[in-house]
């Protein structure tokens, strides 16, 4: 089984950056819609997005041959919990995560 997800990284000009995981493979339009309407992105809206560079890294997590019901049901929560539990190894750096397409865009407001 494999799970498709994306790591979306927002970089401000002062070097500050924030990353969020998103289910599936959003395109630029999807990310802009998430920024406008999703509650999880409200802190980013409050911080201001003018001049922010957005990087979207599409990934695939390859689990074993056996169906992993927990990962399938709540894979974003599982990845975030993993990052907190194992701070020395970010989930996206695991050997069973395959990097796919990556793109960047600039927000001009």
ABEGO torsion letter per residue (X at the ends): XBBBBBBBBBBBAAGBBBBBBBBEBBBAAAAAAAAAABAAAAAAAAAEABGBBBBBBBBBBBBBABBBAAAAABAAAAAAAAAAABAABBAAABAABBBBBBBBBBBBX
